Amino acid sequence: MIIKINTPVTVNLLFNHKTRTVNPTALLWEGKKYLITKIGLHHTYRNGRTLLHVFSVETPTLFFRLVLDTDSLHWRVEEISDGEPN
């Protein structure tokens, strides 16, 4: 089931200078740490002048849609899914 939320989240991020890639590796949400096992879609869009990075990530139990606000450098969770149909 997909649940739409909009809540702050802590994200660990890895920057590889050789490949020039940025990948979230783990997140802390509601007191629980989730290791990211797969990164799906990554895209950007603008809300006014603010550039937002969107990452669709997978953990062993849940899927998350994470958004990074490049003005504030704050992360938030927009969607969570357990993979089951609604």
C-alpha positions as CSV (number, residue, x, y, z in Angstrom):
1,M,0.0,0.0,0.0
2,I,1.3,3.5,-0.9
3,I,1.1,6.1,1.8
4,K,1.7,9.7,1.0
5,I,3.3,11.7,3.8
6,N,5.5,14.7,4.1
7,T,7.8,14.3,7.1
8,P,11.4,15.2,7.8
9,V,13.9,12.3,7.7
10,T,17.6,11.8,8.4
11,V,19.5,10.4,5.3
12,N,23.1,9.2,5.0
13,L,24.6,10.1,1.6
14,L,27.7,8.9,-0.2
15,F,29.5,11.0,-2.8
16,N,31.9,9.1,-5.1
17,H,34.4,11.6,-6.5
18,K,35.6,9.2,-9.2
19,T,32.2,8.5,-10.7
20,R,30.8,11.8,-9.5
21,T,27.7,10.1,-8.2
22,V,25.6,10.8,-5.1
23,N,23.7,8.0,-3.5
24,P,21.7,7.7,-0.3
25,T,22.9,4.7,1.7
26,A,20.6,4.7,4.8
27,L,17.8,6.6,6.4
28,L,16.5,7.1,9.9
29,W,12.7,7.5,10.1
30,E,10.6,7.4,13.2
31,G,13.5,6.1,15.3
32,K,14.3,3.2,13.0
33,K,17.3,2.9,10.7
34,Y,16.7,1.5,7.2
35,L,19.6,0.4,5.0
36,I,19.0,1.3,1.4
37,T,19.6,-1.8,-0.8
38,K,18.6,-0.3,-4.2
39,I,18.2,3.1,-5.7
40,G,15.6,3.3,-8.4
41,L,14.6,6.5,-10.1
42,H,16.5,9.7,-9.4
43,H,15.3,13.0,-10.9
44,T,15.2,16.7,-10.2
45,Y,12.6,19.4,-10.5
46,R,12.2,23.0,-9.5
47,N,9.7,24.5,-7.1
48,G,10.1,28.2,-7.9
49,R,13.9,28.8,-7.6
50,T,14.5,25.8,-5.4
51,L,16.0,22.7,-7.0
52,L,14.7,19.4,-5.5
53,H,16.3,16.0,-5.9
54,V,13.9,13.0,-5.7
55,F,15.2,9.5,-5.0
56,S,13.1,6.3,-5.1
57,V,14.9,3.9,-2.8
58,E,14.3,0.3,-1.6
59,T,15.1,-1.2,1.8
60,P,14.6,-4.9,2.7
61,T,11.0,-4.1,3.9
62,L,9.8,-0.8,2.4
63,F,10.1,1.5,-0.6
64,F,10.6,5.3,0.1
65,R,10.4,8.4,-2.0
66,L,13.0,10.8,-0.6
67,V,13.3,14.5,-1.5
68,L,16.3,16.7,-0.9
69,D,15.7,20.5,-0.8
70,T,18.9,22.0,-2.1
71,D,18.2,25.4,-0.6
72,S,17.9,24.1,3.0
73,L,19.7,20.8,2.5
74,H,16.8,19.2,4.4
75,W,15.4,15.7,3.5
76,R,11.8,14.6,3.7
77,V,9.9,11.4,3.0
78,E,7.0,11.9,0.5
79,E,5.8,8.3,0.0
80,I,6.2,5.0,1.7
81,S,5.1,1.6,0.2
82,D,5.2,-1.9,1.5
83,G,4.9,-3.3,-2.0
84,E,1.3,-4.6,-1.5
85,P,-1.6,-3.3,-3.7
86,N,-3.8,-0.6,-2.3
